[in-house]
Amino acid sequence: MKEFTYTITDPVGIHARPAGLLTKEVKKYASTFTLTKGDKSADMSKLMKLMSLGVVQGDTVTIKVEGPDEETAAAAIEQFMKDNF
């Protein structure tokens, strides 16, 4: 399992359009992705679950990646977060 934290810098947080892009991105990999904010977690391949966390600018989230391609997947998603959030 790979894990990293990321602090959201986007002024509107994880909202519909970028959340949809994030969901598409994680579906490219065989690994499972979980995003945790506080005591709530969501499968990152589920758009509505991801948006229900209410992640806003300044929130620090933890992303866990587990599966056969977790090394590559974690690095790619971490870069995706930096580029989009």
N, CA, C and O atoms as a Maestro MAE file, in Angstrom:
{
 s_m_m2io_version
 :::
 2.0.0
}

f_m_ct {
 s_m_title
 :::
 protein
 m_atom[340] {
  # First column is atom index #
  i_m_mmod_type
  r_m_x_coord
  r_m_y_coord
  r_m_z_coord
  i_m_residue_number
  s_m_chain_name
  s_m_pdb_residue_name
  s_m_pdb_atom_name
  i_m_atomic_number
  :::
  1 25 0.841 -1.183 0.000 1 A "MET " " N  " 7
  2 3 0.000 0.000 0.000 1 A "MET " " CA " 6
  3 2 0.887 1.249 0.000 1 A "MET " " C  " 6
  4 15 1.871 1.322 0.737 1 A "MET " " O  " 8
  5 25 0.534 2.210 -0.819 2 A "LYS " " N  " 7
  6 3 1.204 3.507 -0.862 2 A "LYS " " CA " 6
  7 2 0.223 4.535 -0.306 2 A "LYS " " C  " 6
  8 15 -0.991 4.417 -0.474 2 A "LYS " " O  " 8
  9 25 0.775 5.539 0.356 3 A "GLU " " N  " 7
  10 3 -0.075 6.561 0.962 3 A "GLU " " CA " 6
  11 2 0.650 7.896 0.906 3 A "GLU " " C  " 6
  12 15 1.864 7.971 1.100 3 A "GLU " " O  " 8
  13 25 -0.122 8.955 0.637 4 A "PHE " " N  " 7
  14 3 0.446 10.300 0.685 4 A "PHE " " CA " 6
  15 2 -0.634 11.278 1.114 4 A "PHE " " C  " 6
  16 15 -1.828 11.007 0.985 4 A "PHE " " O  " 8
  17 25 -0.194 12.422 1.626 5 A "THR " " N  " 7
  18 3 -1.137 13.474 2.002 5 A "THR " " CA " 6
  19 2 -0.974 14.627 1.026 5 A "THR " " C  " 6
  20 15 0.089 14.830 0.438 5 A "THR " " O  " 8
  21 25 -2.064 15.378 0.871 6 A "TYR " " N  " 7
  22 3 -2.041 16.517 -0.024 6 A "TYR " " CA " 6
  23 2 -2.965 17.591 0.533 6 A "TYR " " C  " 6
  24 15 -4.074 17.294 0.977 6 A "TYR " " O  " 8
  25 25 -2.509 18.833 0.509 7 A "THR " " N  " 7
  26 3 -3.340 19.953 0.949 7 A "THR " " CA " 6
  27 2 -3.929 20.632 -0.287 7 A "THR " " C  " 6
  28 15 -3.202 21.038 -1.194 7 A "THR " " O  " 8
  29 25 -5.241 20.746 -0.308 8 A "ILE " " N  " 7
  30 3 -5.962 21.296 -1.453 8 A "ILE " " CA " 6
  31 2 -5.681 22.802 -1.568 8 A "ILE " " C  " 6
  32 15 -5.848 23.548 -0.603 8 A "ILE " " O  " 8
  33 25 -5.257 23.231 -2.753 9 A "THR " " N  " 7
  34 3 -4.963 24.649 -2.973 9 A "THR " " CA " 6
  35 2 -5.993 25.313 -3.883 9 A "THR " " C  " 6
  36 15 -6.063 26.540 -3.943 9 A "THR " " O  " 8
  37 25 -6.791 24.517 -4.591 10 A "ASP " " N  " 7
  38 3 -7.811 25.070 -5.484 10 A "ASP " " CA " 6
  39 2 -8.815 25.869 -4.651 10 A "ASP " " C  " 6
  40 15 -9.306 25.360 -3.643 10 A "ASP " " O  " 8
  41 25 -9.132 27.102 -5.042 11 A "PRO " " N  " 7
  42 3 -10.044 27.943 -4.261 11 A "PRO " " CA " 6
  43 2 -11.432 27.337 -4.010 11 A "PRO " " C  " 6
  44 15 -12.075 27.671 -3.015 11 A "PRO " " O  " 8
  45 25 -11.892 26.467 -4.885 12 A "VAL " " N  " 7
  46 3 -13.215 25.864 -4.680 12 A "VAL " " CA " 6
  47 2 -13.137 24.404 -4.257 12 A "VAL " " C  " 6
  48 15 -14.166 23.732 -4.182 12 A "VAL " " O  " 8
  49 25 -11.946 23.903 -3.981 13 A "GLY " " N  " 7
  50 3 -11.798 22.537 -3.485 13 A "GLY " " CA " 6
  51 2 -12.052 21.493 -4.562 13 A "GLY " " C  " 6
  52 15 -11.849 21.737 -5.751 13 A "GLY " " O  " 8
  53 25 -12.500 20.323 -4.118 14 A "ILE " " N  " 7
  54 3 -12.808 19.243 -5.063 14 A "ILE " " CA " 6
  55 2 -14.279 19.385 -5.436 14 A "ILE " " C  " 6
  56 15 -15.164 18.913 -4.722 14 A "ILE " " O  " 8
  57 25 -14.522 20.039 -6.562 15 A "HIS " " N  " 7
  58 3 -15.893 20.255 -7.026 15 A "HIS " " CA " 6
  59 2 -16.142 19.419 -8.275 15 A "HIS " " C  " 6
  60 15 -15.257 18.679 -8.705 15 A "HIS " " O  " 8
  61 25 -17.307 19.521 -8.852 16 A "ALA " " N  " 7
  62 3 -17.794 18.607 -9.891 16 A "ALA " " CA " 6
  63 2 -16.830 18.328 -11.043 16 A "ALA " " C  " 6
  64 15 -16.478 17.173 -11.281 16 A "ALA " " O  " 8
  65 25 -16.405 19.347 -11.747 17 A "ARG " " N  " 7
  66 3 -15.597 19.102 -12.947 17 A "ARG " " CA " 6
  67 2 -14.270 18.418 -12.635 17 A "ARG " " C  " 6
  68 15 -13.988 17.364 -13.205 17 A "ARG " " O  " 8
  69 25 -13.437 18.983 -11.740 18 A "PRO " " N  " 7
  70 3 -12.181 18.295 -11.458 18 A "PRO " " CA " 6
  71 2 -12.368 16.948 -10.752 18 A "PRO " " C  " 6
  72 15 -11.546 16.047 -10.918 18 A "PRO " " O  " 8
  73 25 -13.418 16.806 -9.985 19 A "ALA " " N  " 7
  74 3 -13.691 15.512 -9.345 19 A "ALA " " CA " 6
  75 2 -13.992 14.467 -10.405 19 A "ALA " " C  " 6
  76 15 -13.587 13.312 -10.271 19 A "ALA " " O  " 8
  77 25 -14.693 14.859 -11.451 20 A "GLY " " N  " 7
  78 3 -14.969 13.953 -12.565 20 A "GLY " " CA " 6
  79 2 -13.695 13.543 -13.275 20 A "GLY " " C  " 6
  80 15 -13.533 12.383 -13.655 20 A "GLY " " O  " 8
  81 25 -12.792 14.491 -13.454 21 A "LEU " " N  " 7
  82 3 -11.499 14.184 -14.078 21 A "LEU " " CA " 6
  83 2 -10.679 13.249 -13.195 21 A "LEU " " C  " 6
  84 15 -10.026 12.331 -13.690 21 A "LEU " " O  " 8
  85 25 -10.716 13.487 -11.889 22 A "LEU " " N  " 7
  86 3 -9.987 12.643 -10.948 22 A "LEU " " CA " 6
  87 2 -10.528 11.213 -10.971 22 A "LEU " " C  " 6
  88 15 -9.762 10.249 -10.959 22 A "LEU " " O  " 8
  89 25 -11.842 11.090 -11.004 23 A "THR " " N  " 7
  90 3 -12.477 9.773 -11.068 23 A "THR " " CA " 6
  91 2 -12.041 9.027 -12.333 23 A "THR " " C  " 6
  92 15 -11.727 7.838 -12.278 23 A "THR " " O  " 8
  93 25 -12.023 9.722 -13.457 24 A "LYS " " N  " 7
  94 3 -11.571 9.101 -14.716 24 A "LYS " " CA " 6
  95 2 -10.119 8.674 -14.627 24 A "LYS " " C  " 6
  96 15 -9.742 7.610 -15.119 24 A "LYS " " O  " 8
  97 25 -9.309 9.506 -14.000 25 A "GLU " " N  " 7
  98 3 -7.879 9.225 -13.892 25 A "GLU " " CA " 6
  99 2 -7.616 7.962 -13.068 25 A "GLU " " C  " 6
  100 15 -6.808 7.125 -13.470 25 A "GLU " " O  " 8
  101 25 -8.280 7.813 -11.930 26 A "VAL " " N  " 7
  102 3 -8.019 6.638 -11.087 26 A "VAL " " CA " 6
  103 2 -8.505 5.348 -11.746 26 A "VAL " " C  " 6
  104 15 -7.986 4.270 -11.456 26 A "VAL " " O  " 8
  105 25 -9.489 5.450 -12.622 27 A "LYS " " N  " 7
  106 3 -10.013 4.266 -13.303 27 A "LYS " " CA " 6
  107 2 -9.038 3.706 -14.339 27 A "LYS " " C  " 6
  108 15 -9.262 2.623 -14.878 27 A "LYS " " O  " 8
  109 25 -7.965 4.434 -14.618 28 A "LYS " " N  " 7
  110 3 -6.951 3.958 -15.555 28 A "LYS " " CA " 6
  111 2 -6.057 2.882 -14.938 28 A "LYS " " C  " 6
  112 15 -5.312 2.207 -15.648 28 A "LYS " " O  " 8
  113 25 -6.133 2.725 -13.624 29 A "TYR " " N  " 7
  114 3 -5.233 1.829 -12.906 29 A "TYR " " CA " 6
  115 2 -5.982 0.654 -12.288 29 A "TYR " " C  " 6
  116 15 -7.181 0.733 -12.021 29 A "TYR " " O  " 8
  117 25 -5.248 -0.438 -12.066 30 A "ALA " " N  " 7
  118 3 -5.836 -1.637 -11.455 30 A "ALA " " CA " 6
  119 2 -5.969 -1.482 -9.942 30 A "ALA " " C  " 6
  120 15 -6.768 -2.183 -9.322 30 A "ALA " " O  " 8
  121 25 -5.211 -0.592 -9.348 31 A "SER " " N  " 7
  122 3 -5.237 -0.384 -7.898 31 A "SER " " CA " 6
  123 2 -6.534 0.294 -7.450 31 A "SER " " C  " 6
  124 15 -7.251 0.896 -8.248 31 A "SER " " O  " 8
  125 25 -6.810 0.177 -6.155 32 A "THR " " N  " 7
  126 3 -7.947 0.890 -5.570 32 A "THR " " CA " 6
  127 2 -7.413 2.144 -4.878 32 A "THR " " C  " 6
  128 15 -6.315 2.142 -4.320 32 A "THR " " O  " 8
  129 25 -8.200 3.200 -4.925 33 A "PHE " " N  " 7
  130 3 -7.821 4.495 -4.367 33 A "PHE " " CA " 6
  131 2 -8.852 4.918 -3.335 33 A "PHE " " C  " 6
  132 15 -10.057 4.850 -3.581 33 A "PHE " " O  " 8
  133 25 -8.372 5.352 -2.185 34 A "THR " " N  " 7
  134 3 -9.267 5.848 -1.142 34 A "THR " " CA " 6
  135 2 -8.785 7.224 -0.707 34 A "THR " " C  " 6
  136 15 -7.607 7.415 -0.407 34 A "THR " " O  " 8
  137 25 -9.711 8.181 -0.676 35 A "LEU " " N  " 7
  138 3 -9.397 9.527 -0.211 35 A "LEU " " CA " 6
  139 2 -10.048 9.702 1.143 35 A "LEU " " C  " 6
  140 15 -11.239 9.432 1.300 35 A "LEU " " O  " 8
  141 25 -9.277 10.155 2.130 36 A "THR " " N  " 7
  142 3 -9.778 10.347 3.486 36 A "THR " " CA " 6
  143 2 -9.631 11.806 3.891 36 A "THR " " C  " 6
  144 15 -8.569 12.410 3.741 36 A "THR " " O  " 8
  145 25 -10.727 12.353 4.409 37 A "LYS " " N  " 7
  146 3 -10.730 13.706 4.980 37 A "LYS " " CA " 6
  147 2 -11.287 13.561 6.389 37 A "LYS " " C  " 6
  148 15 -12.458 13.229 6.572 37 A "LYS " " O  " 8
  149 25 -10.452 13.809 7.370 38 A "GLY " " N  " 7
  150 3 -10.897 13.644 8.756 38 A "GLY " " CA " 6
  151 2 -11.248 12.192 9.025 38 A "GLY " " C  " 6
  152 15 -10.420 11.301 8.839 38 A "GLY " " O  " 8
  153 25 -12.481 11.956 9.465 39 A "ASP " " N  " 7
  154 3 -12.913 10.583 9.753 39 A "ASP " " CA " 6
  155 2 -13.782 9.999 8.639 39 A "ASP " " C  " 6
  156 15 -14.380 8.937 8.811 39 A "ASP " " O  " 8
  157 25 -13.853 10.693 7.495 40 A "LYS " " N  " 7
  158 3 -14.647 10.208 6.363 40 A "LYS " " CA " 6
  159 2 -13.729 9.768 5.223 40 A "LYS " " C  " 6
  160 15 -12.702 10.390 4.949 40 A "LYS " " O  " 8
  161 25 -14.131 8.679 4.572 41 A "SER " " N  " 7
  162 3 -13.361 8.166 3.434 41 A "SER " " CA " 6
  163 2 -14.276 7.888 2.264 41 A "SER " " C  " 6
  164 15 -15.473 7.654 2.436 41 A "SER " " O  " 8
  165 25 -13.704 7.915 1.071 42 A "ALA " " N  " 7
  166 3 -14.483 7.604 -0.132 42 A "ALA " " CA " 6
  167 2 -13.600 6.903 -1.153 42 A "ALA " " C  " 6
  168 15 -12.410 7.189 -1.282 42 A "ALA " " O  " 8
  169 25 -14.219 5.981 -1.872 43 A "ASP " " N  " 7
  170 3 -13.582 5.331 -3.009 43 A "ASP " " CA " 6
  171 2 -13.463 6.396 -4.093 43 A "ASP " " C  " 6
  172 15 -14.463 6.994 -4.490 43 A "ASP " " O  " 8
  173 25 -12.253 6.633 -4.568 44 A "MET " " N  " 7
  174 3 -12.032 7.708 -5.524 44 A "MET " " CA " 6
  175 2 -12.566 7.416 -6.919 44 A "MET " " C  " 6
  176 15 -12.544 8.296 -7.781 44 A "MET " " O  " 8
  177 25 -13.041 6.211 -7.157 45 A "SER " " N  " 7
  178 3 -13.644 5.905 -8.458 45 A "SER " " CA " 6
  179 2 -15.145 6.201 -8.465 45 A "SER " " C  " 6
  180 15 -15.809 6.016 -9.486 45 A "SER " " O  " 8
  181 25 -15.678 6.655 -7.339 46 A "LYS " " N  " 7
  182 3 -17.108 6.964 -7.200 46 A "LYS " " CA " 6
  183 2 -17.274 8.477 -7.064 46 A "LYS " " C  " 6
  184 15 -17.000 9.043 -6.006 46 A "LYS " " O  " 8
  185 25 -17.719 9.123 -8.128 47 A "LEU " " N  " 7
  186 3 -17.816 10.585 -8.172 47 A "LEU " " CA " 6
  187 2 -18.644 11.173 -7.033 47 A "LEU " " C  " 6
  188 15 -18.182 12.081 -6.341 47 A "LEU " " O  " 8
  189 25 -19.844 10.676 -6.833 48 A "MET " " N  " 7
  190 3 -20.725 11.254 -5.812 48 A "MET " " CA " 6
  191 2 -20.170 11.044 -4.402 48 A "MET " " C  " 6
  192 15 -20.311 11.918 -3.547 48 A "MET " " O  " 8
  193 25 -19.551 9.916 -4.159 49 A "LYS " " N  " 7
  194 3 -18.932 9.646 -2.848 49 A "LYS " " CA " 6
  195 2 -17.784 10.628 -2.610 49 A "LYS " " C  " 6
  196 15 -17.633 11.175 -1.517 49 A "LYS " " O  " 8
  197 25 -16.995 10.837 -3.636 50 A "LEU " " N  " 7
  198 3 -15.861 11.751 -3.543 50 A "LEU " " CA " 6
  199 2 -16.337 13.175 -3.237 50 A "LEU " " C  " 6
  200 15 -15.793 13.845 -2.360 50 A "LEU " " O  " 8
  201 25 -17.346 13.621 -3.961 51 A "MET " " N  " 7
  202 3 -17.867 14.970 -3.751 51 A "MET " " CA " 6
  203 2 -18.563 15.125 -2.400 51 A "MET " " C  " 6
  204 15 -18.598 16.222 -1.842 51 A "MET " " O  " 8
  205 25 -19.117 14.030 -1.871 52 A "SER " " N  " 7
  206 3 -19.837 14.101 -0.595 52 A "SER " " CA " 6
  207 2 -18.921 14.390 0.595 52 A "SER " " C  " 6
  208 15 -19.397 14.723 1.681 52 A "SER " " O  " 8
  209 25 -17.610 14.264 0.391 53 A "LEU " " N  " 7
  210 3 -16.674 14.555 1.480 53 A "LEU " " CA " 6
  211 2 -16.565 16.055 1.758 53 A "LEU " " C  " 6
  212 15 -16.120 16.458 2.832 53 A "LEU " " O  " 8
  213 25 -16.968 16.873 0.798 54 A "GLY " " N  " 7
  214 3 -16.941 18.322 0.993 54 A "GLY " " CA " 6
  215 2 -15.538 18.881 1.177 54 A "GLY " " C  " 6
  216 15 -15.309 19.709 2.058 54 A "GLY " " O  " 8
  217 25 -14.610 18.440 0.362 55 A "VAL " " N  " 7
  218 3 -13.222 18.887 0.471 55 A "VAL " " CA " 6
  219 2 -13.098 20.305 -0.092 55 A "VAL " " C  " 6
  220 15 -13.458 20.563 -1.241 55 A "VAL " " O  " 8
  221 25 -12.585 21.217 0.735 56 A "VAL " " N  " 7
  222 3 -12.441 22.619 0.340 56 A "VAL " " CA " 6
  223 2 -10.979 23.047 0.418 56 A "VAL " " C  " 6
  224 15 -10.128 22.320 0.930 56 A "VAL " " O  " 8
  225 25 -10.711 24.235 -0.097 57 A "GLN " " N  " 7
  226 3 -9.351 24.776 -0.073 57 A "GLN " " CA " 6
  227 2 -8.815 24.768 1.355 57 A "GLN " " C  " 6
  228 15 -9.510 25.155 2.294 57 A "GLN " " O  " 8
  229 25 -7.576 24.325 1.502 58 A "GLY " " N  " 7
  230 3 -6.937 24.283 2.814 58 A "GLY " " CA " 6
  231 2 -7.066 22.947 3.524 58 A "GLY " " C  " 6
  232 15 -6.329 22.686 4.475 58 A "GLY " " O  " 8
  233 25 -7.985 22.093 3.087 59 A "ASP " " N  " 7
  234 3 -8.130 20.767 3.693 59 A "ASP " " CA " 6
  235 2 -6.939 19.896 3.299 59 A "ASP " " C  " 6
  236 15 -6.472 19.942 2.162 59 A "ASP " " O  " 8
  237 25 -6.462 19.113 4.242 60 A "THR " " N  " 7
  238 3 -5.431 18.127 3.951 60 A "THR " " CA " 6
  239 2 -6.097 16.767 3.895 60 A "THR " " C  " 6
  240 15 -6.782 16.358 4.833 60 A "THR " " O  " 8
  241 25 -5.891 16.078 2.801 61 A "VAL " " N  " 7
  242 3 -6.494 14.758 2.592 61 A "VAL " " CA " 6
  243 2 -5.391 13.707 2.517 61 A "VAL " " C  " 6
  244 15 -4.241 14.009 2.198 61 A "VAL " " O  " 8
  245 25 -5.768 12.475 2.816 62 A "THR " " N  " 7
  246 3 -4.849 11.348 2.698 62 A "THR " " CA " 6
  247 2 -5.353 10.449 1.579 62 A "THR " " C  " 6
  248 15 -6.535 10.109 1.530 62 A "THR " " O  " 8
  249 25 -4.469 10.074 0.702 63 A "ILE " " N  " 7
  250 3 -4.828 9.189 -0.406 63 A "ILE " " CA " 6
  251 2 -4.050 7.890 -0.253 63 A "ILE " " C  " 6
  252 15 -2.823 7.878 -0.158 63 A "ILE " " O  " 8
  253 25 -4.813 6.790 -0.233 64 A "LYS " " N  " 7
  254 3 -4.209 5.460 -0.130 64 A "LYS " " CA " 6
  255 2 -4.425 4.737 -1.447 64 A "LYS " " C  " 6
  256 15 -5.515 4.755 -2.019 64 A "LYS " " O  " 8
  257 25 -3.366 4.106 -1.910 65 A "VAL " " N  " 7
  258 3 -3.397 3.365 -3.173 65 A "VAL " " CA " 6
  259 2 -2.939 1.943 -2.879 65 A "VAL " " C  " 6
  260 15 -1.876 1.723 -2.300 65 A "VAL " " O  " 8
  261 25 -3.762 0.986 -3.289 66 A "GLU " " N  " 7
  262 3 -3.418 -0.401 -3.022 66 A "GLU " " CA " 6
  263 2 -3.746 -1.268 -4.224 66 A "GLU " " C  " 6
  264 15 -4.864 -1.244 -4.739 66 A "GLU " " O  " 8
  265 25 -2.759 -2.031 -4.661 67 A "GLY " " N  " 7
  266 3 -2.984 -2.918 -5.787 67 A "GLY " " CA " 6
  267 2 -1.711 -3.231 -6.541 67 A "GLY " " C  " 6
  268 15 -0.622 -2.835 -6.127 67 A "GLY " " O  " 8
  269 25 -1.847 -3.945 -7.652 68 A "PRO " " N  " 7
  270 3 -0.679 -4.418 -8.385 68 A "PRO " " CA " 6
  271 2 0.172 -3.318 -9.024 68 A "PRO " " C  " 6
  272 15 1.365 -3.516 -9.253 68 A "PRO " " O  " 8
  273 25 -0.426 -2.173 -9.309 69 A "ASP " " N  " 7
  274 3 0.340 -1.078 -9.926 69 A "ASP " " CA " 6
  275 2 0.411 0.149 -9.015 69 A "ASP " " C  " 6
  276 15 0.474 1.286 -9.482 69 A "ASP " " O  " 8
  277 25 0.399 -0.110 -7.695 70 A "GLU " " N  " 7
  278 3 0.305 0.994 -6.729 70 A "GLU " " CA " 6
  279 2 1.454 1.997 -6.816 70 A "GLU " " C  " 6
  280 15 1.233 3.190 -6.609 70 A "GLU " " O  " 8
  281 25 2.662 1.552 -7.112 71 A "GLU " " N  " 7
  282 3 3.797 2.481 -7.211 71 A "GLU " " CA " 6
  283 2 3.556 3.514 -8.308 71 A "GLU " " C  " 6
  284 15 3.625 4.719 -8.066 71 A "GLU " " O  " 8
  285 25 3.280 3.038 -9.491 72 A "THR " " N  " 7
  286 3 3.030 3.902 -10.644 72 A "THR " " CA " 6
  287 2 1.775 4.738 -10.438 72 A "THR " " C  " 6
  288 15 1.764 5.937 -10.714 72 A "THR " " O  " 8
  289 25 0.722 4.095 -9.951 73 A "ALA " " N  " 7
  290 3 -0.565 4.767 -9.765 73 A "ALA " " CA " 6
  291 2 -0.469 5.885 -8.732 73 A "ALA " " C  " 6
  292 15 -0.993 6.977 -8.952 73 A "ALA " " O  " 8
  293 25 0.185 5.626 -7.622 74 A "ALA " " N  " 7
  294 3 0.312 6.643 -6.571 74 A "ALA " " CA " 6
  295 2 1.080 7.853 -7.078 74 A "ALA " " C  " 6
  296 15 0.685 8.990 -6.821 74 A "ALA " " O  " 8
  297 25 2.165 7.621 -7.790 75 A "ALA " " N  " 7
  298 3 2.961 8.728 -8.335 75 A "ALA " " CA " 6
  299 2 2.147 9.547 -9.334 75 A "ALA " " C  " 6
  300 15 2.197 10.777 -9.329 75 A "ALA " " O  " 8
  301 25 1.404 8.858 -10.184 76 A "ALA " " N  " 7
  302 3 0.600 9.550 -11.193 76 A "ALA " " CA " 6
  303 2 -0.518 10.375 -10.557 76 A "ALA " " C  " 6
  304 15 -0.764 11.508 -10.971 76 A "ALA " " O  " 8
  305 25 -1.188 9.821 -9.567 77 A "ILE " " N  " 7
  306 3 -2.297 10.538 -8.928 77 A "ILE " " CA " 6
  307 2 -1.772 11.694 -8.081 77 A "ILE " " C  " 6
  308 15 -2.410 12.744 -8.004 77 A "ILE " " O  " 8
  309 25 -0.629 11.514 -7.452 78 A "GLU " " N  " 7
  310 3 -0.049 12.629 -6.695 78 A "GLU " " CA " 6
  311 2 0.266 13.796 -7.631 78 A "GLU " " C  " 6
  312 15 0.014 14.951 -7.286 78 A "GLU " " O  " 8
  313 25 0.809 13.504 -8.802 79 A "GLN " " N  " 7
  314 3 1.090 14.552 -9.778 79 A "GLN " " CA " 6
  315 2 -0.201 15.168 -10.285 79 A "GLN " " C  " 6
  316 15 -0.280 16.383 -10.467 79 A "GLN " " O  " 8
  317 25 -1.219 14.338 -10.517 80 A "PHE " " N  " 7
  318 3 -2.520 14.831 -10.973 80 A "PHE " " CA " 6
  319 2 -3.109 15.813 -9.947 80 A "PHE " " C  " 6
  320 15 -3.656 16.853 -10.313 80 A "PHE " " O  " 8
  321 25 -2.988 15.469 -8.673 81 A "MET " " N  " 7
  322 3 -3.496 16.354 -7.606 81 A "MET " " CA " 6
  323 2 -2.755 17.690 -7.635 81 A "MET " " C  " 6
  324 15 -3.376 18.747 -7.515 81 A "MET " " O  " 8
  325 25 -1.445 17.649 -7.791 82 A "LYS " " N  " 7
  326 3 -0.644 18.885 -7.826 82 A "LYS " " CA " 6
  327 2 -1.022 19.750 -9.029 82 A "LYS " " C  " 6
  328 15 -1.045 20.977 -8.934 82 A "LYS " " O  " 8
  329 25 -1.314 19.116 -10.143 83 A "ASP " " N  " 7
  330 3 -1.654 19.844 -11.364 83 A "ASP " " CA " 6
  331 2 -3.078 20.411 -11.357 83 A "ASP " " C  " 6
  332 15 -3.348 21.400 -12.038 83 A "ASP " " O  " 8
  333 25 -3.994 19.797 -10.594 84 A "ASN " " N  " 7
  334 3 -5.407 20.156 -10.684 84 A "ASN " " CA " 6
  335 2 -6.070 20.651 -9.404 84 A "ASN " " C  " 6
  336 15 -7.145 21.249 -9.465 84 A "ASN " " O  " 8
  337 25 -5.465 20.422 -8.270 85 A "PHE " " N  " 7
  338 3 -6.108 20.813 -7.022 85 A "PHE " " CA " 6
  339 2 -5.181 21.648 -6.161 85 A "PHE " " C  " 6
  340 15 -5.562 22.066 -5.068 85 A "PHE " " O  " 8
  :::
 }
 m_bond[339] {
  # First column is bond index #
  i_m_from
  i_m_to
  i_m_order
  :::
  1 1 2 1
  2 2 3 1
  3 3 4 2
  4 3 5 1
  5 5 6 1
  6 6 7 1
  7 7 8 2
  8 7 9 1
  9 9 10 1
  10 10 11 1
  11 11 12 2
  12 11 13 1
  13 13 14 1
  14 14 15 1
  15 15 16 2
  16 15 17 1
  17 17 18 1
  18 18 19 1
  19 19 20 2
  20 19 21 1
  21 21 22 1
  22 22 23 1
  23 23 24 2
  24 23 25 1
  25 25 26 1
  26 26 27 1
  27 27 28 2
  28 27 29 1
  29 29 30 1
  30 30 31 1
  31 31 32 2
  32 31 33 1
  33 33 34 1
  34 34 35 1
  35 35 36 2
  36 35 37 1
  37 37 38 1
  38 38 39 1
  39 39 40 2
  40 39 41 1
  41 41 42 1
  42 42 43 1
  43 43 44 2
  44 43 45 1
  45 45 46 1
  46 46 47 1
  47 47 48 2
  48 47 49 1
  49 49 50 1
  50 50 51 1
  51 51 52 2
  52 51 53 1
  53 53 54 1
  54 54 55 1
  55 55 56 2
  56 55 57 1
  57 57 58 1
  58 58 59 1
  59 59 60 2
  60 59 61 1
  61 61 62 1
  62 62 63 1
  63 63 64 2
  64 63 65 1
  65 65 66 1
  66 66 67 1
  67 67 68 2
  68 67 69 1
  69 69 70 1
  70 70 71 1
  71 71 72 2
  72 71 73 1
  73 73 74 1
  74 74 75 1
  75 75 76 2
  76 75 77 1
  77 77 78 1
  78 78 79 1
  79 79 80 2
  80 79 81 1
  81 81 82 1
  82 82 83 1
  83 83 84 2
  84 83 85 1
  85 85 86 1
  86 86 87 1
  87 87 88 2
  88 87 89 1
  89 89 90 1
  90 90 91 1
  91 91 92 2
  92 91 93 1
  93 93 94 1
  94 94 95 1
  95 95 96 2
  96 95 97 1
  97 97 98 1
  98 98 99 1
  99 99 100 2
  100 99 101 1
  101 101 102 1
  102 102 103 1
  103 103 104 2
  104 103 105 1
  105 105 106 1
  106 106 107 1
  107 107 108 2
  108 107 109 1
  109 109 110 1
  110 110 111 1
  111 111 112 2
  112 111 113 1
  113 113 114 1
  114 114 115 1
  115 115 116 2
  116 115 117 1
  117 117 118 1
  118 118 119 1
  119 119 120 2
  120 119 121 1
  121 121 122 1
  122 122 123 1
  123 123 124 2
  124 123 125 1
  125 125 126 1
  126 126 127 1
  127 127 128 2
  128 127 129 1
  129 129 130 1
  130 130 131 1
  131 131 132 2
  132 131 133 1
  133 133 134 1
  134 134 135 1
  135 135 136 2
  136 135 137 1
  137 137 138 1
  138 138 139 1
  139 139 140 2
  140 139 141 1
  141 141 142 1
  142 142 143 1
  143 143 144 2
  144 143 145 1
  145 145 146 1
  146 146 147 1
  147 147 148 2
  148 147 149 1
  149 149 150 1
  150 150 151 1
  151 151 152 2
  152 151 153 1
  153 153 154 1
  154 154 155 1
  155 155 156 2
  156 155 157 1
  157 157 158 1
  158 158 159 1
  159 159 160 2
  160 159 161 1
  161 161 162 1
  162 162 163 1
  163 163 164 2
  164 163 165 1
  165 165 166 1
  166 166 167 1
  167 167 168 2
  168 167 169 1
  169 169 170 1
  170 170 171 1
  171 171 172 2
  172 171 173 1
  173 173 174 1
  174 174 175 1
  175 175 176 2
  176 175 177 1
  177 177 178 1
  178 178 179 1
  179 179 180 2
  180 179 181 1
  181 181 182 1
  182 182 183 1
  183 183 184 2
  184 183 185 1
  185 185 186 1
  186 186 187 1
  187 187 188 2
  188 187 189 1
  189 189 190 1
  190 190 191 1
  191 191 192 2
  192 191 193 1
  193 193 194 1
  194 194 195 1
  195 195 196 2
  196 195 197 1
  197 197 198 1
  198 198 199 1
  199 199 200 2
  200 199 201 1
  201 201 202 1
  202 202 203 1
  203 203 204 2
  204 203 205 1
  205 205 206 1
  206 206 207 1
  207 207 208 2
  208 207 209 1
  209 209 210 1
  210 210 211 1
  211 211 212 2
  212 211 213 1
  213 213 214 1
  214 214 215 1
  215 215 216 2
  216 215 217 1
  217 217 218 1
  218 218 219 1
  219 219 220 2
  220 219 221 1
  221 221 222 1
  222 222 223 1
  223 223 224 2
  224 223 225 1
  225 225 226 1
  226 226 227 1
  227 227 228 2
  228 227 229 1
  229 229 230 1
  230 230 231 1
  231 231 232 2
  232 231 233 1
  233 233 234 1
  234 234 235 1
  235 235 236 2
  236 235 237 1
  237 237 238 1
  238 238 239 1
  239 239 240 2
  240 239 241 1
  241 241 242 1
  242 242 243 1
  243 243 244 2
  244 243 245 1
  245 245 246 1
  246 246 247 1
  247 247 248 2
  248 247 249 1
  249 249 250 1
  250 250 251 1
  251 251 252 2
  252 251 253 1
  253 253 254 1
  254 254 255 1
  255 255 256 2
  256 255 257 1
  257 257 258 1
  258 258 259 1
  259 259 260 2
  260 259 261 1
  261 261 262 1
  262 262 263 1
  263 263 264 2
  264 263 265 1
  265 265 266 1
  266 266 267 1
  267 267 268 2
  268 267 269 1
  269 269 270 1
  270 270 271 1
  271 271 272 2
  272 271 273 1
  273 273 274 1
  274 274 275 1
  275 275 276 2
  276 275 277 1
  277 277 278 1
  278 278 279 1
  279 279 280 2
  280 279 281 1
  281 281 282 1
  282 282 283 1
  283 283 284 2
  284 283 285 1
  285 285 286 1
  286 286 287 1
  287 287 288 2
  288 287 289 1
  289 289 290 1
  290 290 291 1
  291 291 292 2
  292 291 293 1
  293 293 294 1
  294 294 295 1
  295 295 296 2
  296 295 297 1
  297 297 298 1
  298 298 299 1
  299 299 300 2
  300 299 301 1
  301 301 302 1
  302 302 303 1
  303 303 304 2
  304 303 305 1
  305 305 306 1
  306 306 307 1
  307 307 308 2
  308 307 309 1
  309 309 310 1
  310 310 311 1
  311 311 312 2
  312 311 313 1
  313 313 314 1
  314 314 315 1
  315 315 316 2
  316 315 317 1
  317 317 318 1
  318 318 319 1
  319 319 320 2
  320 319 321 1
  321 321 322 1
  322 322 323 1
  323 323 324 2
  324 323 325 1
  325 325 326 1
  326 326 327 1
  327 327 328 2
  328 327 329 1
  329 329 330 1
  330 330 331 1
  331 331 332 2
  332 331 333 1
  333 333 334 1
  334 334 335 1
  335 335 336 2
  336 335 337 1
  337 337 338 1
  338 338 339 1
  339 339 340 2
  :::
 }
}
